[in-house]
């Protein structure tokens, strides 16, 4: 096998699949990338058996072939090479790959491609498409609330469901929740109607794809165990879904609220960040005191001191003090753009709904903290 390709082209391709490579080294072959060379193209694939990725690039192919090479080692080499053409050549014995760029030469040990798992990147049924910008938006606005608690596997991802003629995306860790609705795909796919959970690793691989092709449409398809995502014929993902029932998140969304508070998101965000400095390192607890047209953000550290800051608001409800984990509050506020932000609540211990008039399809929910 002999093939020539530009350094930057193959380096970018390997970089896309590198994060998929198995870090736990459960099987040695999973630390390798499968390289197929045919029809003037190079196809690179990697997997940890939960998330798989495939990238296809153009190349000058003299003779076709396939092999497996250590993905991390290959990328480290490509990262140091000058921007020029590279020649890849597999020896006749099929045990080593000769890599040459100008006066630079490497010989890398390779494995037979037959040892690599057989990967599938599409289901012919259950297809739908989403604009890349919409995919980036729902990930940016909801991924912060994904749980990292591995004992609650069903919360370790984003829940996607077609409901009320819209595509609803939800994430929660039990302390905060993010919910965004997109226009319907009009697919009536049973899997989507019942809901699917896409794991965190898969979510960030999808975001990498949408960020790479912001003007494109991402093509999705589903089966009972996997979601498949692709763009054109150059980049594809296969992601094993979390086979659990999602939490009944609707129960924490208030049917109605008694009080509403409006304020400037930027001023509120900055105030919380400043006052958080004097909060407890474990709870990150801050208090929000609501008074008519005035909000006070407060924190007290038993060893360091205290801090408070006032922010102008629109509010004519009763006075109340609510405790929050400042980190959770900051994450939620960061998911909104600058402008008017609204808190909806019933009392000091009820869930707080965060909304913006500029984003009617999105809400954040934060559980109060006893301080």
Residue frames relative to the residue before (quaternion, step in Angstrom):
aa qw qx qy qz dx dy dz
X 1.0000 0.0000 0.0000 0.0000 0.00 0.00 0.00
X 0.0334 0.7833 -0.6185 0.0533 3.58 -0.89 1.00
X 0.1115 0.7914 -0.5911 0.1090 3.57 -0.86 0.99
X 0.1800 -0.7671 0.6074 0.1013 3.57 -1.17 0.69
X 0.0895 0.7902 -0.5970 0.1059 3.56 -0.95 0.92
X 0.5282 -0.6299 0.4575 0.3391 3.60 -1.16 0.53
X 0.6275 -0.5824 0.3789 0.3513 3.56 -1.07 0.85
X 0.7030 0.4905 -0.2892 0.4261 3.57 0.72 -1.07
X 0.6381 0.5530 -0.3245 0.4264 3.56 0.99 -0.84
X 0.7414 0.3908 -0.2400 0.4899 3.59 0.77 -0.97
X 0.5904 0.5619 -0.3758 0.4410 3.61 1.10 -0.54
X 0.6604 0.4954 -0.3045 0.4751 3.59 0.95 -0.86
X 0.6368 0.5316 -0.3243 0.4548 3.57 1.05 -0.76
X 0.6725 0.4797 -0.2966 0.4792 3.59 0.89 -0.91
X 0.6205 0.5552 -0.3409 0.4365 3.58 1.04 -0.74
X 0.6372 0.5418 -0.3309 0.4369 3.61 1.04 -0.74
X 0.7568 0.3853 -0.2146 0.4825 3.60 0.96 -0.80
X 0.4928 0.7122 -0.4142 0.2799 3.58 1.22 -0.39
X 0.6788 0.5062 -0.2989 0.4400 3.60 0.98 -0.82
X 0.6052 0.5547 -0.3530 0.4488 3.58 1.25 -0.23
X 0.5316 0.6665 -0.3939 0.3436 3.57 1.15 -0.66
X 0.5550 -0.6450 0.4223 0.3125 3.58 -0.95 0.93
X 0.2500 -0.7874 0.5496 0.1241 3.60 -0.63 1.14
X 0.6499 0.5403 -0.3182 0.4296 3.59 1.16 -0.55
X 0.2956 -0.7945 0.4810 0.2236 3.58 1.31 -0.22
X 0.1493 0.8216 -0.5299 0.1478 3.56 0.99 0.91
X 0.7579 0.0382 -0.0402 0.6500 3.55 1.23 -0.60
X 0.5406 -0.6625 0.4020 0.3275 3.62 -0.73 1.00
X 0.6519 0.5409 -0.3332 0.4141 3.62 0.92 -0.84
X 0.6293 0.5590 -0.3390 0.4203 3.61 1.17 -0.51
X 0.5976 0.5194 -0.3753 0.4819 3.61 1.26 -0.01
X 0.6224 0.5337 -0.3186 0.4757 3.56 1.36 -0.01
X 0.3112 -0.6968 0.6023 0.2341 3.53 -1.33 0.31
X 0.3741 -0.7004 0.5637 0.2274 3.54 -1.06 0.81
X 0.1036 -0.7910 0.6026 0.0206 3.57 -0.80 1.06
X 0.0296 -0.7779 0.6276 -0.0122 3.56 -0.73 1.11
X 0.1078 -0.7939 0.5980 0.0204 3.55 -0.86 1.04
X 0.3495 0.7119 -0.5453 0.2713 3.58 -0.55 1.19
X 0.8496 0.1684 -0.1353 0.4812 3.55 -1.30 0.52
X 0.6309 -0.5707 0.3084 0.4256 3.56 1.02 0.92
X 0.6293 0.4752 -0.3584 0.4997 3.52 1.07 0.82
X 0.2378 -0.7165 0.6316 0.1765 3.54 -1.30 0.49
X 0.1071 -0.7813 0.6134 0.0417 3.56 -0.83 1.02
X 0.0898 -0.7955 0.5991 0.0103 3.56 -0.74 1.13
X 0.0252 -0.8042 0.5934 -0.0230 3.59 -0.86 0.98
X 0.0076 0.7729 -0.6344 0.0063 3.55 -1.20 0.65
X 0.0111 0.8079 -0.5882 0.0334 3.58 -1.17 0.57
X 0.1835 -0.7165 0.6479 0.1821 3.52 -1.37 0.31
X 0.5646 -0.6193 0.3163 0.4446 3.54 1.44 0.36
X 0.6635 0.4236 -0.3116 0.5322 3.60 1.28 -0.05
X 0.7686 0.0692 -0.0188 0.6358 3.55 1.05 -0.89
X 0.0537 -0.7913 0.6091 0.0008 3.57 -0.91 0.97
X 0.0979 -0.7907 0.6028 0.0433 3.57 -1.15 0.66
X 0.0657 -0.7746 0.6286 0.0217 3.53 -1.20 0.70
X 0.0445 -0.7796 0.6247 -0.0054 3.56 -0.96 0.97
X 0.1365 -0.7879 0.5983 0.0505 3.57 -0.94 0.94
X 0.0050 -0.7982 0.6017 -0.0269 3.59 -0.85 1.00
X 0.5330 -0.6130 0.4771 0.3353 3.56 -1.25 0.44
X 0.0459 0.7889 -0.6101 0.0575 3.55 -1.14 0.70
X 0.4640 -0.6326 0.5369 0.3103 3.55 -1.33 0.26
X 0.0706 -0.8375 0.5417 -0.0149 3.57 -0.11 1.32
X 0.2224 -0.7672 0.5903 0.1166 3.55 -0.80 1.07
X 0.7752 -0.0450 0.0346 0.6291 3.57 0.98 -0.88
X 0.4420 -0.7272 0.4723 0.2297 3.58 -0.99 0.87
X 0.1913 0.7759 -0.5894 0.1185 3.54 -1.28 0.30
X 0.1993 -0.7613 0.5993 0.1470 3.56 -1.34 -0.10
X 0.0652 0.7819 -0.6161 0.0694 3.56 -1.21 0.59
X 0.3397 -0.6973 0.5827 0.2426 3.58 -1.35 0.12
X 0.0072 -0.7959 0.6045 -0.0326 3.57 -0.88 0.97
X 0.6027 -0.5714 0.4113 0.3756 3.58 -1.13 0.67
X 0.4195 -0.7599 0.4412 0.2277 3.57 -0.50 1.24
X 0.6802 0.4935 -0.3002 0.4514 3.60 0.83 -0.97
X 0.6571 0.5150 -0.3044 0.4587 3.57 0.94 -0.88
X 0.6464 0.5167 -0.3156 0.4644 3.58 0.97 -0.86
X 0.6734 0.4933 -0.3117 0.4539 3.59 0.88 -0.89
X 0.6355 0.5301 -0.3383 0.4480 3.61 0.95 -0.80
X 0.6375 0.5082 -0.3230 0.4805 3.58 1.06 -0.72
X 0.6830 0.5010 -0.2892 0.4460 3.58 0.83 -1.01
X 0.6213 0.5667 -0.3326 0.4268 3.57 1.08 -0.74
X 0.7306 0.4306 -0.2268 0.4789 3.59 1.11 -0.68
X 0.5772 0.6142 -0.3772 0.3840 3.60 1.22 -0.25
X 0.5358 -0.6088 0.4661 0.3535 3.62 -1.13 0.54
X 0.5607 -0.5900 0.4553 0.3608 3.57 -1.26 0.39
X 0.3882 0.6753 -0.5182 0.3531 3.53 -0.04 1.35
X 0.6543 -0.4954 0.3740 0.4319 3.58 -1.25 -0.06
X 0.2012 -0.7562 0.6136 0.1059 3.54 -1.15 0.77
X 0.2211 -0.7516 0.6071 0.1332 3.52 -1.12 0.74
X 0.1121 -0.7687 0.6279 0.0477 3.56 -0.89 1.02
X 0.0559 0.7921 -0.6043 0.0661 3.54 -0.91 0.93
X 0.2305 -0.7584 0.5966 0.1255 3.57 -0.85 1.02
X 0.4778 -0.6823 0.4772 0.2799 3.57 -0.84 1.02
X 0.6630 -0.5276 0.3620 0.3886 3.53 -1.24 0.47
X 0.6660 0.4992 -0.3126 0.4578 3.59 1.08 -0.65
X 0.4156 -0.7559 0.4263 0.2723 3.60 1.30 -0.17
X 0.5629 0.6320 -0.3744 0.3789 3.61 1.24 0.31
X 0.8027 0.1910 -0.0976 0.5564 3.60 1.18 -0.33
X 0.2912 -0.7338 0.5952 0.1498 3.50 -1.27 0.69
X 0.2218 -0.7630 0.5955 0.1179 3.57 -0.80 1.05
X 0.0662 -0.7943 0.6038 -0.0126 3.55 -0.68 1.15
X 0.0268 0.8167 -0.5726 0.0668 3.58 -0.66 1.12
X 0.0589 0.7584 -0.6459 0.0647 3.55 -1.06 0.90
X 0.7949 -0.1169 0.0079 0.5953 3.57 -0.32 1.30
X 0.7918 -0.2547 0.2060 0.5155 3.61 -0.66 -1.10
X 0.5382 0.6069 -0.3997 0.4269 3.57 1.26 0.34
X 0.0019 -0.8177 0.5732 -0.0539 3.57 -0.79 1.04
X 0.0434 -0.7701 0.6364 0.0036 3.55 -1.02 0.91
X 0.1272 -0.7346 0.6561 0.1174 3.51 -1.31 0.49
X 0.0773 -0.8330 0.5476 -0.0192 3.57 -0.46 1.26
X 0.4438 -0.6673 0.5279 0.2812 3.54 -1.03 0.80
X 0.0735 -0.8036 0.5905 0.0116 3.57 -0.95 0.88
X 0.3457 -0.7175 0.5691 0.2048 3.53 -1.36 0.33
X 0.6204 -0.5321 0.4310 0.3823 3.52 -1.31 0.40
X 0.5006 -0.6858 0.4456 0.2837 3.58 -0.86 0.97
X 0.5691 0.6125 -0.3832 0.3926 3.62 1.18 -0.41
X 0.6115 0.5617 -0.3472 0.4359 3.60 1.24 -0.38
X 0.5983 0.5877 -0.3571 0.4112 3.59 1.23 -0.41
X 0.5616 -0.6206 0.4157 0.3560 3.63 -0.98 0.77
X 0.4604 -0.6484 0.5278 0.2985 3.56 -1.16 0.61
X 0.1356 -0.8270 0.5450 0.0242 3.59 -0.60 1.17
X 0.1950 -0.7558 0.6168 0.1014 3.55 -1.15 0.78
X 0.1235 -0.8341 0.5369 0.0283 3.59 -0.86 0.97
X 0.7876 0.2145 -0.1583 0.5556 3.61 1.16 0.34
X 0.1741 -0.7159 0.6612 0.1411 3.50 -1.27 0.57
X 0.4639 -0.7156 0.4473 0.2697 3.59 -0.79 0.98
X 0.7260 0.3646 -0.2296 0.5360 3.59 1.21 -0.34
X 0.7870 0.3441 -0.2319 0.4565 3.57 -1.34 0.01
X 0.3134 0.7718 -0.4875 0.2615 3.56 0.84 1.04
X 0.1274 0.7520 -0.6452 0.0442 3.54 -1.26 0.58
X 0.2780 -0.7627 0.5635 0.1531 3.58 -1.25 0.37
X 0.0874 -0.7657 0.6346 0.0586 3.55 -1.24 0.57
X 0.5238 -0.6031 0.4918 0.3465 3.55 -1.13 0.65
X 0.5620 -0.6251 0.4235 0.3379 3.59 -0.97 0.88
X 0.6444 0.5296 -0.3298 0.4422 3.60 0.99 -0.79
X 0.6400 0.5087 -0.3286 0.4729 3.60 1.10 -0.65
X 0.6257 0.5283 -0.3301 0.4695 3.57 1.08 -0.75
X 0.6448 0.5125 -0.3158 0.4711 3.58 0.94 -0.89
X 0.6592 0.5178 -0.3179 0.4431 3.58 0.94 -0.86
X 0.7103 0.4506 -0.3081 0.4444 3.61 0.73 -0.91
X 0.6287 0.5091 -0.3492 0.4728 3.59 1.09 -0.54
X 0.6617 0.5123 -0.3112 0.4504 3.60 0.89 -0.90
X 0.7345 0.4433 -0.2426 0.4529 3.58 0.95 -0.83
X 0.7918 0.3406 -0.1759 0.4755 3.62 1.08 -0.47
X 0.5751 0.6497 -0.3855 0.3139 3.61 1.07 -0.59
X 0.5743 0.6167 -0.3866 0.3748 3.62 1.11 -0.54
X 0.7126 0.4600 -0.2553 0.4641 3.59 1.14 -0.60
X 0.4076 0.6957 -0.4917 0.3289 3.62 1.22 0.18
X 0.4319 -0.7105 0.4962 0.2499 3.58 -0.89 0.92
X 0.2709 -0.7442 0.5870 0.1679 3.55 -1.18 0.65
X 0.4627 0.6768 -0.4360 0.3712 3.58 1.33 0.14
X 0.2800 -0.8107 0.4933 0.1451 3.58 -0.26 1.26
X 0.5781 0.5643 -0.3910 0.4409 3.60 1.21 -0.13
X 0.7098 0.3262 -0.2293 0.5807 3.59 1.30 -0.22
X 0.1421 -0.8631 0.4808 0.0603 3.51 0.63 1.25
X 0.6424 0.5616 -0.3305 0.4033 3.58 1.00 -0.78
X 0.6824 0.4545 -0.2881 0.4947 3.61 1.26 -0.29
X 0.5569 0.6455 -0.3689 0.3702 3.60 1.30 -0.10
X 0.7389 0.3239 -0.2293 0.5445 3.56 1.02 0.77
X 0.5457 -0.5793 0.4867 0.3602 3.53 -1.35 -0.22
X 0.3083 -0.7493 0.5647 0.1568 3.55 -0.93 0.99
X 0.0716 -0.7960 0.6011 -0.0007 3.56 -0.83 1.03
X 0.1031 0.8010 -0.5769 0.1222 3.56 -0.77 1.05
X 0.3297 -0.7030 0.5899 0.2214 3.55 -1.10 0.72
X 0.1527 0.7966 -0.5556 0.1829 3.54 -0.50 1.23
X 0.8419 0.0484 -0.0734 0.5324 3.58 -0.97 0.88
X 0.6670 -0.5402 0.2793 0.4305 3.56 0.98 0.98
X 0.6650 0.4270 -0.3234 0.5204 3.58 1.18 0.54
X 0.4204 -0.6611 0.5521 0.2853 3.55 -1.27 0.43
X 0.1300 -0.8160 0.5626 0.0267 3.57 -0.43 1.25
X 0.1142 -0.7768 0.6187 0.0268 3.54 -0.99 0.98
X 0.0077 -0.8232 0.5631 -0.0714 3.58 -0.69 1.13
X 0.0531 0.7572 -0.6508 -0.0170 3.53 -1.20 0.59
X 0.0817 0.7884 -0.6069 0.0586 3.57 -1.12 0.65
X 0.2065 -0.7560 0.6041 0.1445 3.54 -1.21 0.55
X 0.6453 -0.5266 0.3101 0.4584 3.57 1.29 0.25
X 0.7222 0.3811 -0.2295 0.5296 3.59 1.27 -0.35
X 0.7737 0.0266 -0.0282 0.6323 3.57 1.22 -0.53
X 0.1665 -0.7805 0.5984 0.0715 3.55 -1.22 0.48
X 0.1048 -0.7649 0.6321 0.0669 3.56 -1.14 0.71
X 0.0106 -0.8037 0.5931 -0.0466 3.56 -0.92 0.97
X 0.0238 0.7871 -0.6131 0.0624 3.55 -0.83 1.08
X 0.1681 -0.7788 0.5967 0.0955 3.56 -1.04 0.80
X 0.1792 -0.7657 0.6139 0.0692 3.52 -1.06 0.94
X 0.6398 -0.4964 0.3916 0.4369 3.60 -1.18 0.34
X 0.5975 -0.6099 0.3899 0.3450 3.57 -1.04 0.77
X 0.4397 -0.6635 0.5399 0.2737 3.54 -1.22 0.61
X 0.2984 -0.7846 0.4866 0.2420 3.59 1.30 -0.24
X 0.4086 0.7449 -0.4373 0.2948 3.55 1.05 0.75
X 0.1484 -0.8079 0.5459 0.1649 3.57 1.06 -0.79
X 0.2424 0.7652 -0.5477 0.2362 3.58 0.96 0.91
X 0.5103 -0.6836 0.4236 0.3048 3.58 -0.71 1.07
X 0.6320 0.5488 -0.3370 0.4311 3.58 0.95 -0.86
X 0.6915 0.4713 -0.2776 0.4718 3.59 0.97 -0.87
X 0.6234 0.5303 -0.3448 0.4597 3.58 1.02 -0.71
X 0.6954 0.4392 -0.2595 0.5062 3.58 1.04 -0.79
X 0.4820 -0.6812 0.4185 0.3585 3.59 1.24 -0.46
X 0.0894 -0.7757 0.6237 0.0358 3.56 -1.12 0.78
X 0.2605 -0.7388 0.5981 0.1690 3.58 -1.24 0.51
X 0.1696 -0.7839 0.5937 0.0645 3.57 -0.62 1.20
X 0.4136 -0.7460 0.4543 0.2572 3.65 -0.55 1.08
X 0.6932 -0.5197 0.3214 0.3822 3.53 -1.24 0.62
X 0.6551 0.5074 -0.3339 0.4494 3.61 0.85 -0.85
X 0.6582 0.5053 -0.3066 0.4664 3.56 0.96 -0.85
X 0.6106 0.5655 -0.3444 0.4344 3.58 1.04 -0.80
X 0.7253 0.4319 -0.2650 0.4661 3.58 0.82 -0.90
X 0.5786 0.5275 -0.3862 0.4877 3.60 1.21 -0.30
X 0.6282 0.5151 -0.3331 0.4787 3.59 1.04 -0.72
X 0.6412 0.5202 -0.3256 0.4607 3.60 0.99 -0.82
X 0.6084 0.5437 -0.3543 0.4570 3.57 1.02 -0.73
X 0.6563 0.5105 -0.3021 0.4663 3.57 1.01 -0.86
X 0.6911 0.4736 -0.2906 0.4621 3.60 0.83 -0.94
X 0.6367 0.5168 -0.3278 0.4692 3.60 1.09 -0.66
X 0.6473 0.5273 -0.3136 0.4524 3.59 1.10 -0.71
X 0.7953 0.1762 -0.0725 0.5756 3.57 1.07 -0.78
X 0.0415 -0.8710 0.4886 0.0290 3.64 0.65 1.09
X 0.7110 0.4462 -0.2629 0.4757 3.62 1.12 -0.50
X 0.6056 0.5898 -0.3394 0.4125 3.59 1.27 -0.10
X 0.4315 -0.6155 0.5685 0.3344 3.50 -1.42 -0.06
X 0.2937 -0.7220 0.5952 0.1953 3.57 -1.06 0.76
X 0.2689 -0.7683 0.5663 0.1296 3.55 -0.90 0.99
X 0.1194 -0.8010 0.5864 0.0177 3.55 -0.78 1.11
X 0.0609 0.7508 -0.6574 -0.0180 3.53 -1.29 0.48
X 0.2429 -0.7972 0.5477 0.0739 3.55 -1.18 0.62
X 0.0025 -0.7109 0.6950 0.1076 3.46 -1.40 0.35
X 0.7685 -0.3852 0.2244 0.4589 3.60 -1.20 -0.13
X 0.7927 0.3251 -0.1507 0.4932 3.61 1.12 -0.58
X 0.8041 0.2533 -0.0999 0.5285 3.59 1.11 -0.60
X 0.2007 -0.6884 0.6692 0.1947 3.48 -1.41 0.34
X 0.1834 -0.7815 0.5921 0.0714 3.56 -0.94 0.97
X 0.0574 -0.7977 0.6003 -0.0108 3.58 -0.92 0.96
X 0.0839 0.8013 -0.5882 0.0701 3.58 -0.94 0.84
X 0.1374 -0.7426 0.6447 0.1183 3.53 -1.34 0.32
X 0.8002 -0.0349 -0.0655 0.5951 3.55 -0.69 1.19
X 0.6000 -0.5092 0.4064 0.4643 3.58 -0.85 -0.97
X 0.5485 0.6716 -0.3496 0.3547 3.55 1.26 0.34
X 0.7984 0.1496 -0.0350 0.5822 3.60 1.17 -0.49
X 0.0911 0.8105 -0.5690 0.1050 3.59 -0.71 1.05
X 0.1468 -0.7736 0.6131 0.0640 3.53 -1.22 0.68
X 0.0968 -0.7384 0.6627 0.0786 3.52 -1.27 0.58
X 0.0175 -0.8313 0.5518 -0.0651 3.59 -0.54 1.19
X 0.3529 -0.7287 0.5469 0.2127 3.56 -0.75 1.06
X 0.3865 -0.7322 0.5187 0.2134 3.56 -0.80 1.05
X 0.4950 -0.6177 0.5094 0.3375 3.58 -1.22 0.47
X 0.2657 -0.8057 0.5165 0.1164 3.56 -0.46 1.24
X 0.4574 0.6337 -0.4860 0.3913 3.55 0.50 1.25
X 0.4858 -0.6133 0.5167 0.3476 3.56 -1.29 0.24
X 0.4304 -0.7180 0.4839 0.2551 3.56 -0.85 0.97
X 0.6208 -0.5544 0.4115 0.3714 3.56 -1.23 0.57
X 0.5033 -0.6332 0.4924 0.3213 3.61 -1.16 0.60
X 0.1148 -0.8624 0.4915 0.0384 3.53 0.46 1.28
X 0.5567 0.6327 -0.3944 0.3664 3.61 1.11 -0.57
X 0.5869 0.6223 -0.3617 0.3707 3.58 1.15 -0.62
X 0.7092 0.4478 -0.2718 0.4719 3.62 1.11 -0.56
X 0.5798 0.5591 -0.3879 0.4481 3.61 1.26 -0.07
X 0.3847 -0.7475 0.4830 0.2450 3.65 -0.47 1.10
X 0.4687 -0.6615 0.5082 0.2906 3.57 -1.05 0.78
X 0.7793 -0.0688 0.0405 0.6216 3.57 1.12 -0.68
X 0.2164 -0.7689 0.5897 0.1192 3.55 -1.22 0.51
X 0.4518 -0.7223 0.4722 0.2262 3.57 -1.15 0.70
X 0.8054 0.2138 -0.0862 0.5461 3.59 1.07 -0.70
X 0.1080 -0.7748 0.6209 0.0495 3.54 -1.18 0.72
X 0.0834 -0.7794 0.6205 0.0243 3.54 -1.02 0.89
X 0.1258 -0.7789 0.6119 0.0552 3.58 -0.89 1.00
X 0.1513 0.7694 -0.6149 0.0843 3.56 -1.09 0.75
X 0.5998 -0.5427 0.4350 0.3956 3.55 -1.32 0.07
X 0.4777 -0.7077 0.4395 0.2788 3.55 -0.64 1.10
X 0.6680 0.5241 -0.3140 0.4248 3.62 0.87 -0.91
X 0.6713 0.4904 -0.2999 0.4678 3.60 0.92 -0.89
X 0.6484 0.5156 -0.3078 0.4679 3.56 0.99 -0.87
X 0.6492 0.5351 -0.2987 0.4505 3.57 0.92 -1.00
X 0.6866 0.4809 -0.2830 0.4661 3.59 0.85 -0.99
X 0.6394 0.5351 -0.3286 0.4437 3.58 0.99 -0.82
X 0.6593 0.5011 -0.3101 0.4669 3.59 0.91 -0.89
X 0.6414 0.5251 -0.3290 0.4524 3.59 0.95 -0.82
X 0.6745 0.4935 -0.3009 0.4592 3.58 0.95 -0.86
X 0.7131 0.4588 -0.2665 0.4582 3.58 0.83 -0.97
X 0.5480 0.6282 -0.3881 0.3931 3.61 1.14 -0.57
X 0.5475 0.6347 -0.3936 0.3774 3.61 1.13 -0.59
X 0.7515 0.3655 -0.1966 0.5128 3.58 1.09 -0.72
X 0.4789 0.6589 -0.4495 0.3666 3.59 1.16 0.44
X 0.6471 -0.5061 0.4016 0.4049 3.55 -1.30 0.30
X 0.5253 -0.6768 0.4182 0.3018 3.60 -0.88 0.96
X 0.6955 0.4743 -0.2805 0.4611 3.59 1.09 -0.62
X 0.7878 0.3233 -0.1742 0.4945 3.58 0.76 -1.01
X 0.2112 -0.7902 0.5318 0.2196 3.61 1.21 -0.55
X 0.2757 0.8272 -0.4567 0.1762 3.56 1.18 0.59
X 0.0166 0.7525 -0.6584 0.0105 3.54 -1.06 0.90
X 0.3068 -0.7321 0.5742 0.2006 3.58 -1.21 0.49
X 0.1775 -0.7477 0.6322 0.0990 3.51 -1.11 0.81
X 0.1147 -0.7886 0.6021 0.0484 3.58 -0.63 1.14
X 0.1631 -0.7897 0.5878 0.0662 3.55 -0.70 1.13
X 0.0407 0.7579 -0.6477 0.0668 3.53 -0.90 1.08
X 0.6845 -0.4624 0.3262 0.4597 3.61 -1.15 0.29
X 0.8704 -0.0652 -0.0278 0.4873 3.55 -0.67 1.28
X 0.7382 0.3241 -0.2407 0.5404 3.61 1.18 0.42
X 0.1055 -0.7699 0.6282 0.0396 3.54 -1.01 0.92
X 0.1318 -0.7742 0.6151 0.0706 3.56 -1.01 0.87
X 0.1900 -0.7618 0.6131 0.0870 3.56 -0.82 1.08
X 0.0038 -0.8369 0.5425 -0.0726 3.60 -0.59 1.16
X 0.0384 0.7682 -0.6390 -0.0041 3.56 -1.26 0.49
X 0.1036 -0.7857 0.6084 0.0415 3.54 -1.16 0.64
X 0.1090 -0.7807 0.6144 0.0335 3.54 -0.85 1.08
X 0.4536 -0.7335 0.4259 0.2735 3.62 -0.52 1.11
X 0.7483 0.3863 -0.2215 0.4916 3.61 1.12 -0.56
X 0.7625 0.3951 -0.1922 0.4749 3.60 1.17 -0.47
X 0.6262 -0.5149 0.3665 0.4565 3.59 1.01 -0.71
X 0.4550 -0.6739 0.5005 0.2972 3.56 -1.17 -0.51
X 0.1249 -0.7769 0.6129 0.0715 3.55 -1.34 0.21
X 0.0475 0.7825 -0.6208 -0.0040 3.55 -1.21 0.48
X 0.0572 -0.7739 0.6305 0.0171 3.54 -1.24 0.56
X 0.2686 -0.7645 0.5649 0.1559 3.58 -0.99 0.83
X 0.1134 -0.7755 0.6205 0.0261 3.54 -1.13 0.81
X 0.4485 -0.6815 0.5081 0.2761 3.59 -0.95 0.87
X 0.0017 0.7994 -0.5992 0.0440 3.58 -0.97 0.91
X 0.3617 -0.6443 0.6038 0.2991 3.52 -1.39 0.05
X 0.3178 0.7320 -0.5311 0.2849 3.57 -0.38 1.25
X 0.0065 -0.8148 0.5796 -0.0114 3.58 -0.82 0.94
X 0.4234 0.7066 -0.4583 0.3338 3.57 1.22 0.53
X 0.7196 -0.4157 0.3155 0.4580 3.53 -1.28 -0.22
X 0.5567 -0.5845 0.4624 0.3670 3.56 -1.23 0.47
X 0.1428 0.7772 -0.6049 0.0982 3.54 -1.05 0.80
X 0.2562 -0.7325 0.6089 0.1645 3.54 -1.29 0.48
X 0.0698 -0.7984 0.5980 -0.0083 3.56 -0.84 1.04
X 0.2932 -0.7514 0.5665 0.1689 3.57 -0.95 0.90
X 0.0414 -0.7904 0.6112 0.0038 3.56 -1.10 0.78
X 0.4343 -0.5734 0.6030 0.3448 3.50 -1.34 0.31
X 0.4227 -0.7487 0.4475 0.2459 3.59 -0.43 1.21
X 0.6208 0.5462 -0.3502 0.4401 3.58 1.03 -0.72
X 0.6621 0.4944 -0.3093 0.4706 3.58 0.94 -0.86
X 0.6416 0.5256 -0.3178 0.4595 3.56 1.03 -0.80
X 0.6493 0.5152 -0.3045 0.4694 3.58 0.98 -0.87
X 0.6471 0.5222 -0.3220 0.4526 3.60 0.92 -0.89
X 0.6698 0.4959 -0.3013 0.4633 3.57 0.94 -0.89
X 0.6768 0.4853 -0.2975 0.4667 3.60 0.86 -0.93
X 0.6316 0.5492 -0.3303 0.4363 3.60 1.08 -0.70
X 0.6408 0.5361 -0.3329 0.4373 3.59 1.16 -0.44
X 0.6502 0.4546 -0.3104 0.5237 3.59 1.33 0.01
X 0.4582 -0.6364 0.5311 0.3208 3.55 -1.25 0.43
X 0.6594 -0.4806 0.3888 0.4280 3.55 -1.33 0.20
X 0.4826 0.6226 -0.5035 0.3547 3.53 -1.13 0.71
X 0.7590 -0.3614 0.2720 0.4684 3.54 -1.25 -0.36
X 0.0702 -0.7689 0.6353 0.0183 3.55 -1.00 0.92
X 0.1681 -0.8054 0.5650 0.0611 3.57 -1.03 0.76
X 0.1898 -0.7379 0.6381 0.1106 3.54 -1.07 0.88
X 0.0711 -0.7666 0.6366 0.0441 3.57 -0.97 0.89
X 0.1541 0.7962 -0.5655 0.1503 3.59 -0.78 1.00
X 0.4169 -0.7010 0.5248 0.2437 3.55 -1.35 0.22
X 0.7849 -0.1375 0.1190 0.5923 3.59 0.98 -0.86
X 0.7687 -0.3986 0.2563 0.4296 3.56 -1.34 -0.03
X 0.7637 0.3741 -0.1916 0.4901 3.60 1.11 -0.58
X 0.5575 0.6199 -0.3939 0.3870 3.59 1.25 -0.05
X 0.6150 -0.5268 0.4213 0.4083 3.56 -1.24 0.37
X 0.2919 -0.7462 0.5775 0.1567 3.55 -1.14 0.75
X 0.2291 -0.7657 0.5910 0.1096 3.55 -0.83 1.06
X 0.1527 -0.7854 0.5967 0.0618 3.57 -0.80 1.03
X 0.0502 0.8053 -0.5849 0.0828 3.57 -0.77 1.08
X 0.1687 -0.7483 0.6250 0.1450 3.53 -1.37 0.14
X 0.5162 -0.6442 0.4594 0.3278 3.62 -0.95 0.80
X 0.6401 0.5400 -0.3163 0.4457 3.57 1.21 -0.55
X 0.7663 0.2657 -0.1427 0.5673 3.59 1.25 -0.40
X 0.0620 -0.8553 0.5134 0.0312 3.61 0.47 1.14
X 0.6845 0.4894 -0.2876 0.4574 3.61 1.18 -0.43
X 0.7106 0.4311 -0.2404 0.5015 3.60 1.27 0.03
X 0.0588 0.7788 -0.6243 0.0163 3.55 -1.14 0.67
X 0.1952 -0.7290 0.6384 0.1510 3.50 -1.29 0.51
X 0.1342 -0.7787 0.6079 0.0777 3.58 -1.10 0.65
X 0.0734 -0.7936 0.6039 0.0124 3.58 -0.92 0.95
X 0.3509 -0.7053 0.5747 0.2215 3.55 -1.00 0.88
X 0.4606 -0.6778 0.4871 0.3018 3.63 -0.92 0.80
X 0.3255 -0.7338 0.5713 0.1708 3.55 -1.28 0.49
X 0.3809 -0.7088 0.5438 0.2384 3.57 -0.87 0.92
X 0.0250 -0.8030 0.5946 -0.0325 3.60 -0.64 1.12
